[in-house]
Amino acid sequence: MMLQKGDLRVVLIDLHGTLHIENLAIPGSVNALTRLKKTPLKIRFLTNTTKESQCFLWKRLRNLGFAVDQDEILTSLVATHKLVCRKNLRPQLFLEDEALEDFQGTETKNPNAVVVGLAPSKFNFHTLNDAFRLVLGGAPLIAIHKGRYYKRHDGLALGPGPFVAGLEYATDRKAEVVGKPEASFFLEGLKPFDCKPSEAIMIGDDVIDDIDGAQKLGLTGMLVKTGIYRQGDEEKIFPPPNFVFESFPVAVDYIIEHFI
């Protein structure tokens, strides 16, 4: 059922590619977020970013001018750490140094699991072969997310998904995925507000992870044509995105005009 005026309670917002690209804010997004925060709507940021810790990411956003509190950010990195602790695992971590803060205190000696995030400096034959042997021997393979690619200042770049898929192919094992588009991750984002999916919107640039995942759970999806968006993405999922906008500021204008 399409969201009606007055029904909206929560807006979930992707970060990289939707509000910013590395150290550059999407034009108009800082002011748009400020306007959205002046409404009665609750806001939470859901991100698959794994190259940096939650605190590192929060400081980046604040430096760009975004009015974001650290506890408003839900990262797949933090969610994965909770999973590892709950299962008492000793992971081989594919993470950059900037992200290790969120796994502080985690035992990694004699690993019995493989956790894959976005770690360009750690992806090489030797480390991947170690992971291959662990998973082949029965260790769980955990993907912080399976994003195919992401946007950098110099263009698109491979995400962790292709490396996870390679390990899945080689070992004939399926990874447990933590972040978007998993339903559990969206539900965790809504949990503080005791909100039904039908009362929420998800805004993002990834038609698969952000929009398809959200809409399958019953959220209203708003695809923005920034970040990793490519022409024709609207046709890659069925049903198609509920809404498509040029950018986050345009999406915010629509929300304020039609749903409040």
SVG drawing of the C-alpha trace seen along z (x, -y; Angstrom):
<svg xmlns="http://www.w3.org/2000/svg" viewBox="-3 -25 53 54">
<polyline fill="none" stroke="black" stroke-width="0.4" points="0.0,0.0 1.3,-3.4 2.2,-5.7 -0.4,-8.3 -0.1,-11.9 0.2,-11.9 1.2,-8.2 5.0,-8.8 6.9,-8.5 10.5,-7.6 12.9,-8.4 15.9,-6.0 18.7,-7.6 21.8,-6.0 25.0,-8.0 27.7,-7.5 26.4,-8.3 23.2,-9.9 24.5,-12.6 28.2,-12.6 30.9,-11.1 34.0,-10.7 34.9,-14.2 32.4,-16.0 28.8,-16.7 26.2,-16.2 25.1,-19.7 22.3,-21.0 22.2,-17.9 23.5,-19.7 20.6,-22.2 18.1,-19.6 18.9,-17.4 18.6,-20.5 15.1,-21.2 14.1,-17.5 15.3,-17.5 13.0,-20.5 9.9,-18.3 8.3,-15.9 9.8,-12.9 12.3,-10.6 15.5,-10.1 18.2,-7.3 21.1,-6.7 21.6,-3.2 25.0,-2.6 26.9,0.3 30.1,-1.7 32.9,0.6 36.1,-1.3 35.9,-3.4 34.5,-3.0 31.2,-4.6 33.1,-7.3 35.4,-8.1 32.4,-8.3 30.4,-10.5 33.4,-12.9 33.6,-13.0 29.9,-13.9 30.2,-16.6 33.2,-18.1 31.1,-18.3 28.5,-20.3 25.8,-17.6 23.8,-17.8 24.2,-14.2 24.5,-12.6 26.7,-9.5 23.8,-7.4 21.7,-8.2 24.0,-6.1 23.5,-2.4 26.4,-0.7 26.7,2.8 30.1,2.8 28.8,2.4 26.0,4.9 28.6,7.4 30.7,6.9 27.6,7.7 27.0,10.8 30.7,12.0 30.5,11.3 27.1,13.2 28.5,16.2 31.9,16.0 33.9,16.1 37.5,15.3 37.4,13.7 40.0,13.3 39.1,9.6 39.1,8.1 38.9,4.5 41.0,1.3 42.8,0.0 40.3,-2.9 37.5,-0.4 39.2,1.7 38.0,-0.5 34.6,1.1 36.1,4.5 38.3,3.4 38.9,6.2 37.8,8.9 40.1,12.0 41.6,12.7 44.3,15.2 43.7,18.7 40.6,17.6 37.5,19.8 35.5,17.4 36.0,15.0 34.5,11.5 34.7,9.5 34.3,5.8 35.7,3.3 39.4,3.7 41.3,2.8 44.7,3.0 44.0,6.5 42.6,8.2 45.5,10.2 46.1,13.9 47.6,14.9 45.0,13.4 42.1,14.6 43.7,18.1 43.8,18.2 40.2,17.3 39.4,19.9 41.0,22.6 39.2,21.5 35.8,21.6 36.5,24.8 37.4,26.3 34.0,25.3 34.5,21.7 31.5,19.4 31.8,16.8 30.3,13.5 29.8,10.6 29.4,7.2 27.5,6.5 27.8,7.6 27.8,4.3 29.0,4.7 30.6,1.3 30.7,-2.2 31.4,-5.7 34.8,-7.4 35.9,-10.9 37.6,-9.3 34.8,-7.0 33.2,-3.6 35.3,-1.1 34.8,2.6 33.0,3.2 33.4,6.3 30.6,8.2 32.8,9.6 35.4,10.9 32.6,12.5 31.2,14.0 34.6,15.4 34.9,17.1 31.4,18.5 32.2,19.9 35.5,21.4 34.1,23.1 30.6,23.8 29.4,22.1 27.0,19.2 27.9,16.1 25.8,14.8 25.1,11.2 24.6,8.6 23.9,5.2 21.5,3.9 19.5,5.4 18.9,7.8 15.5,7.3 16.9,7.7 19.2,4.6 16.2,2.4 14.2,3.7 17.1,2.8 17.1,-0.7 13.4,-1.0 13.6,0.6 14.2,-2.5 11.0,-4.1 8.6,-1.1 7.7,-1.8 6.1,0.5 7.8,0.7 4.7,-0.8 5.3,-4.0 8.8,-4.5 10.7,-5.7 14.2,-4.6 16.3,-7.0 19.3,-5.8 21.4,-5.6 21.6,-1.8 18.6,-0.4 19.3,3.2 20.6,2.7 18.7,-0.4 15.5,-0.4 14.7,3.2 15.6,4.4 13.4,1.8 10.4,2.2 10.4,6.0 9.9,5.3 7.1,2.8 9.0,-0.5 8.5,-3.2 11.6,-3.4 13.1,-6.7 15.9,-6.2 18.2,-9.2 20.3,-9.7 23.6,-10.4 26.4,-8.1 26.4,-4.8 23.1,-5.4 23.4,-4.6 20.8,-5.2 18.3,-2.4 18.7,-1.3 14.9,-1.9 14.3,1.1 16.6,3.5 14.0,4.3 10.3,5.3 8.3,3.6 10.3,0.5 11.2,-2.2 8.2,-3.9 9.9,-7.2 12.9,-8.4 14.5,-11.8 17.5,-13.7 19.0,-14.1 18.4,-13.9 17.4,-17.6 14.6,-17.0 13.4,-13.9 13.3,-16.0 11.2,-18.7 8.8,-16.0 8.5,-14.5 7.8,-17.8 5.2,-18.8 3.3,-15.5 3.8,-13.4 3.7,-15.8"/>
</svg>
